[in-house]
Amino acid sequence: MVDVPSVLTNPGPPPDEVLRGGVASTAFVAATQGMELGHLALPSLRLEVPEEYEPAPDLVLWNWASSAQNAVGPVVDFRDQVRWYQRVLANAKRHAAESVADALEDRHAHRSAMRAVARDPVLAQFTHLGNAATSVALRRLTDESHRPLWLYVLQSMSEARPAHGADGLDAATRAWRDWGRQRGLIP
Amino acid sequence: MTDPIGAIEDRFPKLVAEGYGLTSVPTDAYNCVAWVARDIAQWWGPGVDGYYWPFPSQDDSLTSFITLFRSLGFEECPDGTLEADIEKIAIYGNDDEFEHVAFQRNDGSWSSKLGELGDIRHDRVDSIAGPGFFEYSNVVAYITARGKYVGHSAYETCGALK
């Protein structure tokens, strides 16, 4: 298994919902692994995010939560913090998805049949990373390495079948590439 | 893949002691099933869009793969003993799960396309089977095609490292 911070794979509220002010006090606590943030009387904390924290959002969030609990000040606007949280989370998810993708390629490069991939807990880790994982899978597929693996992974984690009826790996790769571009998942 | 030989030997450590040779560069264009079917342009397998599978059923069981090999002209036989002008293939699996297939070369050694790794010639059929995470399960069936693929010339000319 790959060491992925649990905050990245725990189901949380959709980011848009977090941003919709009123629900934030409950939703955000959930999104931060149940850390006791108290009420949403968050002061307008101006947080510096050191680059080295970005792959470790658990630590960043913990620092933030501690600061929030101890801070005194009027509620001004928490949306900057939420957006910052979203950026940190997205970045961390991308890093995690790349690591898990490396592990999947390493563990299954020798396979011709995909049943063993299906039951690999590392695949479940990857799938739980959501859109970050889909983007990484699409990019790796279109880089044209490990195409059979990524075709299988994408089909298993998506309800879409853009490559249905595709004649061969090249055609299936093109179909997934177009599908990903249409959704802004890959450039 | 920066080290194709290391990628194979790390996964299948018995190969080094028991004898093997790399016979192609790594490629994801085809797999072991395609290799046995003399097709180096498609990845054969059921249930995934973009793979080639000649049957409407997308069943990925061992039984389904054996049905495939029968449709290619193979019949089950008792063992992998070398017999003149008879090609045999060894099917590796576990319960009803297909994992790998290798074919016997006319010198009695075996040829395997290891997923997206390269093709290899291995002296012993069970050099790639074992309890390791990467190793395949044991051979569960041998099947043969009498006279169908004599000479293996199609294979012998494939691969940049020959």
HADDOCK unambig.tbl for C-alpha pairs under 7 A between the chains (distance, minus, plus):
assign (segid A and resid 109 and name CA) (segid B and resid 115 and name CA) 5.98 0.50 0.50
assign (segid A and resid 109 and name CA) (segid B and resid 116 and name CA) 5.38 0.50 0.50
assign (segid A and resid 109 and name CA) (segid B and resid 117 and name CA) 6.53 0.50 0.50
assign (segid A and resid 110 and name CA) (segid B and resid 114 and name CA) 4.97 0.50 0.50
assign (segid A and resid 110 and name CA) (segid B and resid 115 and name CA) 4.09 0.50 0.50
assign (segid A and resid 110 and name CA) (segid B and resid 116 and name CA) 5.74 0.50 0.50
assign (segid A and resid 110 and name CA) (segid B and resid 117 and name CA) 5.90 0.50 0.50
assign (segid A and resid 111 and name CA) (segid B and resid 114 and name CA) 6.61 0.50 0.50
assign (segid A and resid 111 and name CA) (segid B and resid 115 and name CA) 4.33 0.50 0.50
assign (segid A and resid 112 and name CA) (segid B and resid 31 and name CA) 5.62 0.50 0.50
assign (segid A and resid 112 and name CA) (segid B and resid 32 and name CA) 6.33 0.50 0.50
assign (segid A and resid 112 and name CA) (segid B and resid 99 and name CA) 6.84 0.50 0.50
assign (segid A and resid 112 and name CA) (segid B and resid 100 and name CA) 6.56 0.50 0.50
assign (segid A and resid 112 and name CA) (segid B and resid 115 and name CA) 4.52 0.50 0.50
assign (segid A and resid 113 and name CA) (segid B and resid 45 and name CA) 6.81 0.50 0.50
assign (segid A and resid 113 and name CA) (segid B and resid 98 and name CA) 6.95 0.50 0.50
assign (segid A and resid 113 and name CA) (segid B and resid 99 and name CA) 5.83 0.50 0.50
assign (segid A and resid 146 and name CA) (segid B and resid 28 and name CA) 6.09 0.50 0.50
assign (segid A and resid 146 and name CA) (segid B and resid 116 and name CA) 6.85 0.50 0.50
assign (segid A and resid 147 and name CA) (segid B and resid 28 and name CA) 6.60 0.50 0.50
assign (segid A and resid 148 and name CA) (segid B and resid 28 and name CA) 6.89 0.50 0.50
assign (segid A and resid 152 and name CA) (segid B and resid 48 and name CA) 5.93 0.50 0.50
assign (segid A and resid 163 and name CA) (segid B and resid 49 and name CA) 5.58 0.50 0.50
assign (segid A and resid 163 and name CA) (segid B and resid 50 and name CA) 6.77 0.50 0.50
assign (segid A and resid 164 and name CA) (segid B and resid 49 and name CA) 5.32 0.50 0.50
assign (segid A and resid 165 and name CA) (segid B and resid 49 and name CA) 6.52 0.50 0.50
assign (segid A and resid 166 and name CA) (segid B and resid 49 and name CA) 6.27 0.50 0.50
assign (segid A and resid 166 and name CA) (segid B and resid 50 and name CA) 5.28 0.50 0.50
assign (segid A and resid 167 and name CA) (segid B and resid 50 and name CA) 5.81 0.50 0.50
assign (segid A and resid 168 and name CA) (segid B and resid 42 and name CA) 6.47 0.50 0.50
assign (segid A and resid 168 and name CA) (segid B and resid 50 and name CA) 4.43 0.50 0.50
assign (segid A and resid 168 and name CA) (segid B and resid 51 and name CA) 5.86 0.50 0.50
assign (segid A and resid 168 and name CA) (segid B and resid 52 and name CA) 6.64 0.50 0.50
assign (segid A and resid 169 and name CA) (segid B and resid 50 and name CA) 4.77 0.50 0.50
assign (segid A and resid 169 and name CA) (segid B and resid 51 and name CA) 6.49 0.50 0.50
assign (segid A and resid 171 and name CA) (segid B and resid 50 and name CA) 6.96 0.50 0.50
assign (segid A and resid 172 and name CA) (segid B and resid 49 and name CA) 6.57 0.50 0.50
assign (segid A and resid 172 and name CA) (segid B and resid 50 and name CA) 4.92 0.50 0.50
